[in-house]
Amino acid sequence: MPKRILQGVVTSDANARTVTVLVERRFKHPILQKTIRKSKKYRAHDQNNTFKVGDTVRIQECAPVSKSKHWEVIAS
């Protein structure tokens, strides 16, 4: 099974080797046909603490690193 890859913006880098990434998705409402924006935050593993707030990054699914981290940063 292929791993999912998402793109988002780093909103927090306060914790060691962890970044919080806000991923936004857009879709049309099935009845109203209006474009809707929904967002979700993911906590991702950043081994070298290289990414800062405001950076656009790509994250990929991985084996659980901790209780809340199931994603890892792969590129900016």
Order of alpha helices (4+ residues) and beta strands (2+ residues): beta-beta-beta-beta-beta
